[in-house]
Amino acid sequence: MSAQVNALRLMQIVRPAEAYLPSYIAALERGWSPDPVRGAIAAREELQEIAVDRQRFLSLMQDREAKGAPVTLPDGSTVPRLPGYTRWLWDGEFCGEINFRWQPGTTGLPPHCLGHIGYGVVPWKRSKGYAKQALNRFLQEVREEGLPFIEITTDTTNVASQRAIVANDGVLVEEFIKPMQHGGKPGLRFRIFFQ
């Protein structure tokens, strides 16, 4: 069995919890950020939130009522938080995250929210198929929310992300220009249908 196949068998998505938090902190300190556009600033904010109240930080990873603080967009502006939840990718250590956000009662999202699902793999764990596998497993959970489809966006240059989406039955619906809060650059919007 190849090392990559073995790694995929070990990789799971887990609900953020105290047992996984030291590895998450280590990834932030090593330079990974949950927000690739805001980078180190977002990583420092997460570390500060954890230092202030780690239990609150963990509880807000499952925020179905949108009780958390407003979300800071890449341009520094803030918007109200949407209901959502996050899962961490875990293969014996933290290797990334995947999250889901939505507006109850509709498939629509506000213009500042580029998609229902976002994900990222730490740089030292990329090229192992983790994003594809995590998306596949996460879609089983998201399906329970009752939406007929979800949208995922990616950069036009992020071929690895595009492959992960297409491997999970993603259908390209448009090329678009991201709102200025997200840099105004080209992006691709995919849909994954549940029905």
Backbone hydrogen bonds, N-H to C=O, Kabsch-Sander energy under -0.5 kcal/mol:
donor,donor_aa,acceptor,acceptor_aa,energy
6,N,2,S,-2.3
7,A,3,A,-2.5
8,L,4,Q,-2.3
9,R,5,V,-1.8
10,L,6,N,-1.6
11,M,7,A,-2.1
12,Q,90,W,-2.5
14,V,88,W,-2.8
20,Y,17,A,-1.4
21,L,17,A,-1.0
21,L,18,E,-0.6
23,S,20,Y,-0.5
24,Y,20,Y,-1.7
25,I,21,L,-2.9
26,A,22,P,-2.2
27,A,23,S,-1.8
28,L,24,Y,-2.1
29,E,25,I,-2.7
30,R,26,A,-1.6
31,G,27,A,-0.6
31,G,28,L,-1.0
32,W,27,A,-2.4
39,G,35,D,-2.2
41,I,38,R,-1.5
43,A,39,G,-2.0
44,R,40,A,-2.5
45,E,41,I,-2.1
46,E,42,A,-2.2
47,L,43,A,-2.4
48,Q,44,R,-2.3
49,E,45,E,-2.5
50,I,46,E,-2.5
51,A,47,L,-2.2
52,V,48,Q,-2.1
53,D,49,E,-2.4
57,F,53,D,-2.4
58,L,54,R,-2.3
59,S,55,Q,-2.5
60,L,56,R,-2.2
61,M,58,L,-1.2
62,Q,59,S,-1.4
63,D,84,G,-1.8
64,R,62,Q,-0.5
66,A,63,D,-1.3
71,V,79,V,-2.7
73,L,71,V,-0.6
73,L,77,S,-3.3
75,D,181,Q,-0.8
76,G,73,L,-2.6
79,V,71,V,-2.1
84,G,63,D,-2.0
85,Y,100,F,-2.1
86,T,61,M,-3.0
87,R,98,I,-3.0
88,W,14,V,-3.0
89,L,96,G,-3.0
90,W,12,Q,-2.8
91,D,93,E,-2.0
95,C,89,L,-2.6
96,G,89,L,-0.8
97,E,120,G,-2.3
98,I,87,R,-2.6
99,N,118,G,-2.9
100,F,85,Y,-2.5
101,R,116,H,-2.3
102,W,83,P,-1.8
103,Q,106,T,-0.5
106,T,103,Q,-1.7
113,C,110,P,-2.1
114,L,112,H,-0.7
116,H,151,E,-2.4
117,I,151,E,-1.3
118,G,99,N,-1.8
120,G,97,E,-2.4
122,V,95,C,-1.8
125,K,122,V,-2.3
126,R,123,P,-1.1
133,Q,129,G,-2.2
134,A,130,Y,-3.1
135,L,131,A,-2.6
136,N,132,K,-2.1
137,R,133,Q,-2.3
138,F,134,A,-2.8
139,L,135,L,-2.3
140,Q,136,N,-0.7
140,Q,137,R,-0.6
141,E,137,R,-0.8
141,E,138,F,-0.6
142,V,138,F,-2.6
143,R,139,L,-2.2
144,E,141,E,-1.2
145,E,142,V,-2.3
146,G,143,R,-1.6
150,I,192,I,-2.0
152,I,190,F,-2.1
154,T,188,L,-1.9
156,T,186,P,-0.8
158,N,155,D,-1.1
159,V,157,T,-1.6
162,Q,158,N,-2.1
163,R,159,V,-2.4
164,A,160,A,-2.0
165,I,161,S,-2.2
166,V,162,Q,-2.6
167,A,163,R,-2.4
168,N,164,A,-0.6
168,N,165,I,-1.1
169,D,166,V,-1.7
170,G,165,I,-2.1
171,V,191,R,-2.8
173,V,189,R,-3.1
174,E,189,R,-1.4
176,F,187,G,-2.5
178,K,176,F,-0.6
178,K,185,K,-3.2
182,H,179,P,-2.1
183,G,180,M,-2.0
184,G,179,P,-1.8
187,G,176,F,-2.9
188,L,154,T,-2.9
189,R,174,E,-3.1
190,F,152,I,-3.2
190,F,188,L,-0.5
191,R,171,V,-2.2
192,I,150,I,-2.4
193,F,191,R,-0.5
194,F,148,P,-3.2
195,Q,148,P,-0.9
